[in-house]
Amino acid sequence: MTRPTQQPTNGINGPLRDAIGRLTGVETLLIASDYDGVLAPIVNDPAAAFPLPSAIDALQELATLPRTSIALLSGRALVDLARLSGLGGEALLVGTHGVEFDDGFAIPPEAAALRAQLLDELRPMVTAVPGAALEEKIASVAVHVRNADPDAGEKLLGGVADGPGSWPGVHSTAGKKVLELAVVKTSKGTALDVLRDRTGADAVLFAGDDVTDEKAFAVLRPGDVGIKVGPGETAAEYRVDDPEQIVGVFALLAEERRLHVGT
């Protein structure tokens, strides 16, 4: 069920500011965020989706605080997430929608064989649509159509969903102009629960912009804060307009939490 969101003015309205204030004094805090569309503006070339420097500055400041952990939870392959964010040493990194944790992951042989079959099936389908692209990850394959003709892209995604996306053992996740086919079942919600347990967090802030982030919003508990970045229906209680505004949230949280927990 979609919960009403509080629409911010200048990024941080009164209710969102109050929610940030409640987080500043919790004993152990986890700040988790999607990458694309949250820390990095959406661009046509995924390899050029670099984060806003101010976003990285704010997260690095949070990471220096006692009993405060930061995490990036992305659909990107883990190696790409680490390269683009530059936060490998300071943040917990989780890639491929919760499949790849930065302490390592290996998929079972039968899942690897299924992934190979997916690639064989998808390559000619994607090649036939100019502008479409195939992204290979350790436990999934993603079909991107952001740079394709809109009608041709939608037709391709539909064909992928009805074809290899419906195979036994394949788990499909739709995003913005992308369809990901995974051979291991997981979600950002499951991954966020793992991160909560690993960090011992008493409260969690999660920020996301895509439909795949809704599974993370869905596992938030009383006392947590979910922030949707951009338009669209959401289970998050709060909303900001764009990455520049979520930077303001992180910066304010860092400033106020430092007053409570020191350095």
C-alpha positions in Angstrom: 0.0 0.0 0.0 1.4 3.4 -1.0 1.9 5.7 1.9 1.5 9.5 1.5 4.8 11.3 1.1 5.8 14.6 2.6 6.8 17.0 -0.2 9.9 19.0 0.7 10.5 22.6 0.2 14.2 23.3 -0.6 14.8 19.6 -0.1 14.2 19.4 3.6 10.8 20.2 5.0 9.7 20.3 8.6 8.7 16.6 8.9 11.8 15.4 7.2 14.0 17.6 9.3 12.3 16.2 12.4 13.0 12.7 11.2 16.6 13.5 10.7 16.7 14.9 14.2 15.4 11.7 15.6 18.2 9.8 13.9 21.0 12.0 15.3 20.9 10.5 18.8 20.3 6.8 18.1 23.0 4.5 19.5 24.0 2.8 16.2 23.0 4.2 12.9 23.1 2.8 9.3 22.8 5.2 6.3 22.2 3.2 3.2 21.7 4.5 -0.3 21.1 3.5 -3.9 23.7 4.9 -6.3 22.3 5.9 -9.7 19.7 8.6 -9.4 20.5 9.2 -5.8 24.3 9.9 -5.4 24.9 10.2 -9.1 22.5 11.9 -11.6 21.1 9.6 -14.3 23.1 9.8 -17.5 22.9 8.1 -20.9 26.2 6.4 -20.5 26.2 4.2 -17.4 30.0 4.1 -17.3 30.0 7.9 -16.9 27.6 8.1 -14.0 29.9 9.6 -11.4 28.6 10.7 -8.0 28.2 14.3 -7.0 31.4 15.3 -5.1 29.2 16.8 -2.3 27.4 13.5 -1.9 30.7 11.7 -1.4 31.9 14.4 1.0 28.8 14.1 3.1 28.9 10.3 3.3 32.6 10.3 4.1 31.9 12.7 7.0 29.2 10.4 8.3 31.5 7.4 8.0 34.0 9.1 10.4 31.4 9.4 13.2 31.3 6.8 16.0 28.7 4.0 15.7 27.7 5.2 12.3 27.9 3.1 9.1 27.3 3.9 5.5 26.4 1.5 2.7 25.7 1.6 -1.0 23.0 -0.8 -2.2 22.9 -0.8 -6.0 21.8 -2.8 -9.0 25.3 -2.3 -10.5 27.9 -5.0 -10.5 30.0 -4.7 -7.3 33.2 -3.9 -9.2 31.5 -1.1 -11.1 30.0 0.3 -7.9 33.4 0.4 -6.2 35.1 2.0 -9.2 32.5 4.7 -9.7 31.8 5.6 -6.1 35.3 5.5 -4.8 33.9 4.5 -1.4 35.2 0.9 -1.2 37.3 1.6 1.9 34.6 3.5 3.8 31.3 2.1 2.8 29.7 -1.3 2.9 29.1 -2.1 -0.8 26.3 -4.4 -2.1 25.9 -4.9 -5.8 23.5 -6.6 -8.2 20.4 -5.8 -6.1 21.7 -7.7 -3.1 23.5 -10.6 -4.7 27.1 -9.3 -4.3 28.5 -8.3 -1.0 31.9 -6.9 -0.7 33.1 -9.9 1.4 32.7 -12.1 -1.6 30.1 -14.2 -3.4 30.2 -17.2 -5.7 27.1 -18.5 -7.6 26.3 -22.2 -7.7 27.4 -24.1 -10.9 23.8 -24.6 -12.0 23.1 -20.9 -11.7 26.2 -20.1 -13.7 25.1 -22.4 -16.5 21.7 -20.8 -16.6 23.3 -17.3 -16.8 25.3 -18.6 -19.8 22.1 -19.7 -21.5 20.6 -16.3 -20.8 23.5 -14.6 -22.5 23.2 -16.8 -25.6 19.5 -16.1 -25.9 19.7 -12.4 -25.2 22.7 -11.3 -27.3 20.9 -11.5 -30.7 17.7 -10.0 -29.3 19.6 -7.0 -28.0 21.9 -6.6 -31.0 18.8 -6.3 -33.2 17.7 -3.1 -31.4 20.0 -0.1 -32.0 20.9 1.7 -28.8 20.0 -1.3 -26.6 22.8 -2.7 -24.4 23.5 -5.9 -22.5 25.2 -5.7 -19.1 26.7 -8.8 -17.7 27.0 -9.3 -13.9 28.1 -12.2 -11.8 24.6 -13.5 -11.1 22.4 -11.7 -13.6 22.1 -10.1 -17.0 20.5 -6.7 -17.6 19.0 -5.4 -20.8 19.2 -1.6 -21.0 17.1 0.5 -23.5 17.6 4.0 -22.3 19.4 4.9 -25.6 17.1 3.0 -27.8 14.0 4.2 -29.7 11.3 4.2 -27.0 8.9 2.0 -28.9 11.6 -0.5 -30.0 13.0 -0.5 -26.4 9.6 -1.3 -24.8 9.0 -4.0 -27.4 12.4 -5.5 -26.6 11.8 -5.5 -22.9 8.4 -7.1 -23.4 10.0 -9.8 -25.5 12.7 -10.4 -22.9 10.2 -10.6 -20.1 7.9 -13.0 -21.9 10.8 -15.1 -23.2 14.0 -15.8 -21.2 12.6 -13.7 -18.3 10.0 -16.4 -17.8 12.4 -19.4 -17.7 12.4 -21.5 -14.6 15.1 -20.3 -12.2 15.2 -16.8 -13.7 14.0 -13.9 -11.5 13.1 -10.7 -13.4 13.3 -7.2 -11.9 12.1 -4.2 -13.9 13.7 -0.8 -13.4 13.9 2.5 -15.3 14.4 1.5 -19.0 16.0 -1.8 -17.8 15.1 -5.3 -17.2 17.4 -7.5 -15.1 17.3 -11.3 -15.2 18.9 -12.9 -12.2 19.8 -16.5 -11.6 19.9 -16.1 -7.8 16.9 -14.8 -5.9 17.4 -11.8 -3.7 16.3 -8.2 -3.3 17.5 -4.9 -1.9 15.1 -5.5 1.0 16.8 -8.8 1.9 20.2 -7.1 1.5 19.2 -4.2 3.8 18.1 -6.6 6.5 21.6 -8.3 6.2 23.3 -4.9 6.5 21.2 -4.0 9.6 22.2 -7.2 11.3 25.9 -6.8 10.4 26.1 -3.3 11.7 23.9 -3.8 14.7 21.9 -0.7 13.7 19.2 0.6 16.0 17.9 2.7 13.1 18.3 2.9 9.3 18.0 5.7 6.8 17.6 4.4 3.2 17.4 6.6 0.1 16.4 5.3 -3.3 14.9 6.4 -6.6 13.9 3.3 -8.6 11.2 0.7 -8.3 13.8 -1.8 -7.1 14.3 0.3 -4.1 10.7 -0.2 -3.0 11.7 -3.6 -1.6 14.1 -1.9 0.7 11.6 0.7 1.8 9.2 -2.2 2.5 11.5 -3.7 5.2 12.0 -0.4 7.1 10.9 -0.5 10.7 9.4 2.0 13.1 12.1 4.6 13.8 13.7 4.1 10.4 13.6 6.8 7.7 12.9 6.1 4.0 13.4 8.8 1.4 12.3 8.6 -2.2 14.4 10.6 -4.6 12.4 12.0 -7.5 8.8 11.2 -8.7 6.8 8.0 -8.7 4.7 6.0 -6.3 6.5 4.8 -3.2 6.3 3.3 0.2 8.8 5.8 1.5 7.5 8.3 4.0 9.6 11.2 2.8 10.6 12.6 -0.6 13.2 14.9 -2.1 13.4 16.0 -5.7 16.9 15.1 -6.9 20.4 14.0 -5.9 21.3 17.6 -5.0 18.6 17.6 -2.3 19.5 14.2 -0.8 23.0 15.6 -0.4 21.5 18.3 1.8 19.9 15.6 3.9 23.2 13.7 4.4 25.0 16.9 5.2 22.5 17.9 7.8 22.5 14.5 9.4 26.3 14.5 9.5 26.3 17.9 11.1 23.7 17.2 13.7 24.9 13.6 14.6 28.4 14.9 15.2 27.0 17.1 17.9 25.5 14.1 19.6 28.1 11.4 19.2 31.3 13.4 18.8 34.2 12.3 16.6 
